[in-house]
C-alpha cells in the first residue's frame, strides 16, 4: 500500500469515525445494539461514567491508551509536522513526522494496568514525502544524519493514583503519591466525550553540553506534551469493549533535536500531529513498515513482557550515538537581529 493510498484511506476512515461520533442515527444505534455480545463481559472494568471516580478514570484511560485484553495488541498511528521556532522570524516547517506504536497491557494485582509499548517515528521530506536519512539544516547550512524516534520500551503503570512523571533512567525523580488519578473530561456534542491530558517537565539533560557540545540544548531539558482524545460515550459505556476507538491530537514543545547539531541555539521545535488506532501493520504505510522492519522485526509487535528502563528518544540518543566533531571556531547558529522600531509619525 503506497502512502497516497494510505492517506486517502485514513482520511476517509477518520472522517467516518468523527462523523459517527458527531451523529449516531437511531437505526445505526439499533444495529450496534443488535450486534453487541451477549452474556457476561470477559473482563471486569468500570463503565459507569463518573469523572470523580479514579477507578473509572483508570479503566477508561487504559481502554483508550491500549487494549485491556492482554491477548491483543493495539496499534496506534500518528502523523503530523514539526515546526522550528526562533526569535525574530516566522515559524518554519522543518519536516513531516509519521510513525506508529504497538502496545499491550497486563492487569496487576491491585487492579492497575501495566502498559508495555514500543514506538517508532520517522521524519519525512516535506516536499517529496520520502523518509529522510539525511537533512539539510536551514539554520546551519549543514547536511546532518537523521535519527528516527525509536523507543523500546516506553512502559508505565495506569493506576487509580497519579504515578508521577517518567524517570527517564533516573534523570527525573519523583516520590510516589496517593493523589487520586482524575483527568480533564467533558461531554461533547452528539454523544461524544473529550479528554485533555498533558505533562510539563524540566529535568537534567542526558546530553550534557560539556560532552555533547553540538547536540545538547543545555544542562536541563524542558519538554511539554499535550493530547486531546475524542470518543463516543456509547463506547465508554460498553462493557464488552476492551479498547475504545478514538481520534486525537498530540502537540509537543521540545528543544532542538540533537541530530540537528544546533547546540544551545535559541529556539525550539513544536510538533503538531493527529493520531488514531489502526488494524495493525496492514493499515500502516508500506514505507514506514519497511523502514521499521529493516531496523528490527520487533518494532511491528508489542512487548509480551515487562522490562526496562523506559527511556525517551533523548536518553536513547545518549546511549546509541557518539558526539559530533566540533569544528574550530564553531558556535551555535543565531536568529536574525530584531527588526528596527516602527517609526512613529509625529503629530
C-alpha positions in Angstrom: 0.0 0.0 0.0 1.6 3.3 -1.0 1.5 6.4 1.1 -1.1 8.2 -1.1 -3.5 5.2 -0.8 -3.0 5.2 2.9 -3.6 8.9 3.2 -6.9 8.7 1.3 -8.0 5.6 3.2 -7.1 7.1 6.6 -8.7 10.4 5.7 -12.0 8.6 4.9 -11.6 6.4 8.0 -11.1 9.3 10.3 -13.8 11.3 8.7 -16.2 8.4 9.1 -15.2 7.9 12.7 -15.6 11.6 13.5 -18.9 11.7 11.6 -20.0 8.7 13.6 -19.1 10.5 16.8 -21.0 13.6 15.7 -24.3 11.8 14.9 -25.5 8.3 15.6 -28.8 7.7 13.8 -31.4 5.7 15.7 -31.2 2.9 13.1 -27.4 2.7 13.4 -27.6 2.7 17.2 -30.2 -0.1 17.0 -27.9 -2.1 14.7 -25.0 -1.6 17.1 -27.0 -2.9 20.0 -28.2 -5.9 18.0 -24.6 -6.9 17.3 -23.4 -6.3 20.8 -22.1 -9.5 22.5 -24.5 -11.2 24.9 -23.7 -12.6 28.3 -21.2 -11.6 31.0 -18.3 -9.5 29.8 -15.0 -11.3 29.7 -13.1 -8.6 31.6 -14.1 -6.7 34.7 -13.8 -2.9 34.3 -15.9 0.1 35.3 -18.2 1.6 32.6 -20.4 3.9 34.7 -19.2 7.4 33.8 -18.0 9.3 36.9 -15.4 12.0 36.3 -14.7 12.0 40.1 -14.0 8.2 40.3 -10.3 7.4 40.0 -11.0 3.8 39.3 -13.3 4.7 36.4 -10.6 7.1 35.2 -8.0 4.3 35.4 -10.1 1.8 33.5 -11.3 4.2 30.8 -7.8 5.7 30.2 -6.3 2.2 29.9 -9.0 1.2 27.4 -8.2 4.3 25.3 -4.4 4.1 25.5 -4.3 0.4 24.9 -6.4 -2.8 25.0 -7.0 -4.3 28.4 -7.3 -7.7 26.8 -3.7 -9.0 27.3 -4.0 -11.3 24.3 -4.5 -8.3 22.0 -2.0 -5.6 20.9 -3.2 -2.2 19.9 -1.5 -0.3 17.0 -1.6 3.4 17.1 -0.7 5.6 14.0 0.5 9.2 14.2 1.1 11.8 11.5 1.9 15.5 11.5 4.6 18.1 11.2 7.5 19.6 13.2 8.0 23.4 13.2 11.1 25.4 14.0 10.6 28.4 16.3 13.3 31.1 16.7 13.1 34.8 17.8 12.6 37.5 15.2 11.4 35.3 12.4 8.3 33.4 11.3 7.7 29.9 12.4 9.2 27.5 9.8 8.1 24.0 8.9 11.1 21.7 9.1 9.8 18.2 8.2 6.9 15.9 8.5 6.6 13.1 11.1 4.9 9.8 10.8 5.1 6.6 12.9 3.4 4.0 14.9 3.4 2.1 18.2 2.3 -1.3 19.4 1.1 -1.6 23.0 -0.1 -4.4 25.3 -1.3 -4.4 28.8 -1.3 -6.8 31.8 -3.5 -6.5 34.9 -1.7 -6.1 38.2 -2.9 -7.5 41.5 -4.1 -4.1 42.8 -6.3 -3.6 39.7 -3.8 -1.3 37.9 -2.7 -1.9 34.3 0.9 -2.2 33.2 1.1 -0.7 29.8 4.0 -2.1 27.6 4.8 -0.2 24.4 7.3 0.1 21.5 7.2 3.1 19.3 9.0 4.3 16.2 8.6 7.7 14.4 10.2 8.7 11.1 10.9 12.1 9.6 9.8 12.8 6.0 10.9 15.4 3.5 8.1 18.0 3.5 8.3 18.3 -0.3 8.8 14.7 -1.6 7.3 12.8 1.4 10.2 10.4 1.4 11.6 9.1 4.7 14.8 11.1 5.3 18.2 9.6 6.1 19.9 13.0 5.8 18.6 16.5 6.2 19.8 19.9 5.1 19.6 22.1 8.2 18.4 25.6 7.0 19.7 27.2 10.2 23.3 26.0 9.8 23.6 25.2 6.1 24.9 21.7 7.1 23.7 18.3 6.0 23.1 16.1 9.0 22.2 12.4 9.6 18.6 11.9 10.7 17.9 9.8 13.7 14.3 8.5 14.0 12.5 8.1 17.3 12.8 4.5 18.4 11.7 3.8 22.0 11.8 0.2 23.3 10.2 0.1 25.7 8.2 3.0 27.0 6.2 1.4 29.8 4.2 2.8 32.7 1.5 1.9 35.2 -2.0 3.2 34.8 -3.4 3.2 38.4 -6.2 4.8 40.4 -3.4 7.1 41.8 -1.2 9.5 39.9 2.1 7.8 39.1 4.2 10.9 38.5 6.4 11.8 35.5 8.7 9.3 33.7 12.0 8.7 35.4 14.0 8.6 32.1 16.5 6.2 33.6 16.8 8.1 36.9 17.3 11.6 35.4 13.9 12.7 36.8 13.0 11.6 40.3 9.5 11.9 41.9 8.2 10.3 45.0 5.1 8.0 44.7 1.9 9.8 45.6 -1.6 8.8 46.8 -3.2 11.6 44.8 -6.3 10.2 43.0 -5.9 9.8 39.2 -8.5 12.2 37.7 -8.5 13.7 34.3 -9.9 16.6 32.4 -13.0 15.1 30.8 -16.1 16.8 29.4 -19.1 15.8 27.4 -19.1 17.0 23.7 -22.0 17.3 21.2 -23.9 14.4 19.8 -22.9 11.7 22.2 -19.1 12.4 22.2 -16.7 12.8 25.1 -13.4 14.7 25.1 -10.3 14.2 27.2 -7.4 16.5 27.5 -4.2 15.3 29.1 -0.7 16.7 29.3 2.6 16.9 31.1 5.1 19.7 31.5 8.6 18.8 32.6 12.1 20.1 33.2 14.8 17.7 34.2 18.6 17.0 33.8 19.6 16.6 30.2 21.0 13.2 29.2 23.1 15.1 26.7 25.3 17.4 28.9 26.8 20.3 26.9 30.4 19.6 28.1 30.4 16.3 26.3 27.7 16.8 23.7 28.6 20.2 22.5 26.7 20.3 19.3 23.8 18.0 20.4 22.9 19.5 23.8 20.4 22.2 24.3 21.8 22.8 27.8 22.1 21.4 31.3 18.3 21.0 31.7 15.8 19.6 29.3 12.4 21.3 29.1 9.5 19.4 27.4 5.7 19.8 27.3 3.4 17.3 25.7 -0.4 17.6 25.4 -3.1 15.3 24.0 -6.8 15.6 23.0 -8.9 12.5 22.6 -12.4 12.3 21.2 -14.5 9.2 21.8 -18.1 8.0 21.7 -19.9 7.9 25.0 -21.6 4.6 24.0 -18.2 3.1 23.6 -17.1 4.2 27.0 -20.2 2.6 28.5 -19.9 -0.6 26.5 -18.9 -3.4 29.0 -17.7 -5.7 26.1 -15.3 -3.1 24.5 -11.8 -3.6 25.8 -10.4 -0.9 23.6 -12.1 2.4 23.0 -11.7 3.8 19.4 -10.7 7.4 19.2 -9.3 10.2 17.2 -6.9 12.7 18.7 -4.2 15.4 18.5 -0.7 15.5 20.0 1.5 18.5 20.4 5.0 18.7 21.8 7.3 21.6 22.7 10.9 20.4 22.9 14.5 21.7 22.4 16.2 21.3 19.0 16.6 17.7 18.2 20.1 16.5 19.0 20.9 15.3 15.4 20.2 18.8 14.1 23.5 19.8 15.7 22.2 23.2 16.9 23.9 23.2 20.3 22.4 25.8 22.7 21.0 27.9 19.9 17.9 30.0 20.8 14.6 28.4 19.8 12.7 25.1 19.9 10.7 22.5 18.0 6.9 22.3 18.0 5.2 19.1 16.9 1.6 19.2 15.7 0.1 15.8 14.9 -3.1 13.7 14.8 -3.5 10.1 15.7 -5.9 7.2 15.8 -6.0 3.4 16.2 -5.4 1.2 13.1 -5.8 -2.5 12.5 -2.1 -3.3 12.7 0.6 -3.5 10.0 -1.9 -3.8 7.1 -3.2 -0.3 7.7 0.2 1.4 8.0 2.1 3.0 5.1 4.3 0.4 3.4 7.4 2.5 3.5 7.4 3.1 7.3 6.6 -0.6 7.9 9.6 -1.5 5.7 11.8 1.0 7.4 10.9 -0.3 10.8 11.4 -3.9 9.7 14.8 -3.0 8.4 15.7 -1.8 11.9 14.3 -4.9 13.6 11.1 -7.1 13.3 10.3 -6.3 16.9 9.0 -2.8 16.0 6.0 -4.4 14.4 4.9 -6.1 17.6 4.1 -5.1 21.2 6.2 -6.4 24.1 4.9 -9.6 25.7 6.7 -9.0 29.0 7.7 -6.0 31.1 11.3 -4.8 31.0 13.2 -1.6 31.0 14.3 1.0 31.6 11.8 3.2 29.8 13.7 6.0 28.1 12.7 8.8 25.7 14.5 9.4 22.4 16.9 11.8 24.1 18.2 9.2 26.6 18.4 6.6 23.8 20.4 9.0 21.7 22.9 9.4 24.5 23.3 5.6 24.7 23.4 4.8 21.0 25.1 7.8 19.3 28.5 9.5 19.7 29.2 13.2 20.0 29.7 15.0 16.7 33.1 16.7 16.0 33.3 20.4 16.9 34.9 22.4 14.1 37.4 25.0 15.2 35.6 28.3 15.9 32.1 26.7 15.8 29.3 28.4 17.6 25.5 27.8 17.6 23.5 29.5 14.9 22.0 32.8 15.8 18.5 34.0 15.0 18.0 37.2 12.9 18.5 40.5 14.6 15.4 42.2 15.9 13.5 44.4 13.5 14.1 48.2 13.8 11.4 50.0 15.7 8.5 51.0 13.6 8.7 54.8 13.0 6.0 56.8 14.8 4.7 59.8 12.9 4.8 63.0 14.9 1.5 64.9 15.1 
